[in-house]
């Protein structure tokens, strides 16, 4: 079937011949469109010719106004300077958070030819109050006028003045932002000013949703006899007044409409969606990862059936899938053309820059925290720098690192770093009180040293990302060079935003000859393919979210007088691109992720529902299938769709060694049932994620901190009062909580890193911790009438059992860490676990019987933990007194009741949450131990079962905070 661009190329040649094409200009939606149109023209020629001038619409507008586009950073800084002239109370820290929104709105106002005076006056105080009054039936709307509303409306008064001042400033500099050029070109055409370039004809090819400025530009050129439009429309959505894909084209195509955009007959209106034979498959998959494997299998199938010369588009509705796709799609490298950019946020240089910031922001008194310095030192890009010095230098670097960082010191001094004589490290010795521009110079130099050390024969995408990051720093430095100083916080925010916007391009041989294209939906404009696969057709991906970033309220933007774009128009634009892509395709595969209670994935896209209920009725030649997929793991049947670890003899030996040396714990069993692959990585291989430094403590650090404070409090009671709680002055403990919190954070620094707890979000967490502890101390005093004596704080219990396996006895270590053990009265021994999260009675409830609950795949981890505590304590008490822990030697096991429990700081009214941990009622302790060993045997056999391989979980929600999601390619 003839593609749209082929048809357009033939039309150009038919109208002008090859000789006159040099006098013609072609305006297209994208650079990619222009490239492929040139390819089509070249294929039609039998001799050399001069190509028409081909522009994007932005390039055309800039050239026809002789304008130069200002770069975004310079524009932001110019806007801030102007805003300070209007309101000197606004500093850059405040401005940077919404200044880019303001500039985006200015651009949109000009692009849609909106009168800024009308718009901003409509948003003025009086007008807004008048509208509020009408809407709510209020006779005296002025009563809404408060100091806050005055400040709100004053912003819009400032915006109008800033808008005009900024335009004057840019005009004096000889530069424009995009919208300025569009408005200027329309105004020139309205005044009869001819285009500065002499052109015989201007063709606008393949457009759809034009802004008012673009429409007016084309309309004026049509009236002058200069412009011709070529459209790619289909009756399926044009002649259906409810179909959003035709929102604009149905007016552009209607000669009776004021919006008609053609110099004669409308070219072209097809019936591809209504008449062409097509096969469409709708595939619902359990998780995003499965989509990638399905797409690859479909590409292989098509290659075997039709060969590798057909054009295939693999369109990613969720562009984050590109990270995973690149791991596998290399098998098609000879025909592959990836037109999407790879986010620099996914590269090592982004993590390096983040680490650099984390390190320097923690400098105090000319020293840096050792834990953060080690992370920077061990970063892969730093290792490239250190490795590629001379051999003597590399050894010197290693010796210095060993002498300075192998100890337990929490900090390393600036003086010690200077003594290393490692040039790159001199740029972490930063005075954070200095101006941001000076700090930016350091990070730029830091990156430059690493770039210089990169071997030319190893130059790869990471090196390219390094270069791009350096270029961003250099551009930002130039933009700030003659501007007022900005704070470290704002400068960092601006730099990280700019870095996140950067993308690496995939480069290679001539892509016009490639036949497998990986792209986003927007990149498919004007292009046609024989076969199409679209992934992530879910609400929120295709179409996208309804998030709108603007200072102009939606209800104002929607008014007919202004007609500014909102998410409604964005949905319609996406709808057109989606259906246009399907117009000429012979076969289409549409994949979506099935939503579940445990997943944040939204429902299937409305586009799929529209296809299901509407398209088959309109096109009798459409074959619509919704096959049920089954995934085979038999390697003989083809490539497995996901990797797994089979339990070979060597793996089972590792399992045996792990059980003997590392043992089983409640968290390990919970990990096994949640994701056996995670268990393999964590417990069998002993992998650990080197957590990236973060200035804000996470939930894990917060929990450790609260536990440490409780440990300090309880140990003091043990030492000063022999564990007798009735002798404690609780009011004094509450008064001294601040000191305990500070002591606690110092004691966990080595394990968790250095945190400033008196600033930002960490300060909030400190106050939360203080409140939780105060509440606990105040209410827990009255929970028990019997006296309580602490026996042990932050202790551990462990034992070993032997489980028959493969004709021998496997030794299994069972272990547990105790937050607190106490005696209530004379008969109750409690093992208590503190939880900063919320635990409720339902989490410990035994529905059927204890054995069924603890051997189920729907394991209640907290209940399992209580059983484990009791088992370990009973095991300890079953020894003769002299062999027990010292604090248990005087206890008669037959005269006490063992009561494991949990104190949840988010559920203090629940007091000590517990459950009767028995396999049968009134069970003797010896029987309890026997049943417990049967339970252990169940999990050991499950773990060692050679028929149950280690596999990734199907629950992607569980992957969100997993240390190993990068290995499993679940970072989506």
Buried (B, 14 or more C-beta within 10 A) or exposed (E): EEBBBBBBBBBBBEEBEBEBBEBBBBBBBBEBBBBBBBBBBEEBBEEEBEBBBBBBBBBBBBBBBEBEBBEBBBBBBBBBBBBBEBBEEBBBBEBBEEBBEBBBBBBBBBBBBBEBEEBBBBBBBEBBBBBEBEEEEBEEBEEBEEEEBEEEBEBBBBBBBBBEBBBEBBEEEEBBBBBBBBBBBBBBBEEEEEBEEEBEBBBBBBBBBBBBBBBBBBBBBBEEEBBBBBBBBBBBBBBBEEBBBBBBBBBBBBEEEEBBBBBEEBBBBBEBBBBBEBBBBBBBBBBBBBBBBBBBBBBBEBBEEBEBEBBBBBBBBBBBBBBBBBEBBEEBEEBBBBBBBBBBBBBBBBBBBBBBBBBBBBBEEEBBBBBBBBBBBBBEBBEBBBEBBEEEEEEBBEEBBEEBBEEEBBBBBBEBBEEBEBBBBBBBBBEEEEBBBEBBBBBBBBBBBBBEBBEEEEEEBBBBBBBBBBEBBBBBBEBBEEBEEBBBBBBBBBBBEBBEEBBBEBEEEEBBEBBBBBBBBEBBBBBBBBBBBBBBBBBBBBBBEEEBEBBBEEEBBBEEEBBBBBBBBBBBBBBBBBBBBBBBBBBBBBBBBBBBEEBEBBBBBBBBEBBBEBBEEEBEEBEBEEEEBEEEEEEEEEEEBBBBBEBEEEBBEBBBEBBEEBBBBBBBBBBBBBBBBBBBBBBBEEEEEEBEBEBEBEEEBBBBBBBBBBBBBBBBBBEEBEBBBEEBEEEEBEEEBEEBBBEBBEBBBEEBBBBBBEEEEBEEBBEBBBEBBEEBBEEBEEEBEEEBBBBBBBBEBBBEBEBEBEEEEBBBBBBBEBBBBBBBEEEBBBBBBBBBEEBBEEBBEBEEEBBEBBBEEEBBBBBBBBBBBBBBBBBBBBBEEEEBBEBBEEBEBEEBEBBBBBBBBEBBEBBBBBBEBBBEEEBEBEEBBEBBBEBBBBBBBBBBEEEEBBBBBBBBBBBEEBBBBEBBBBBB
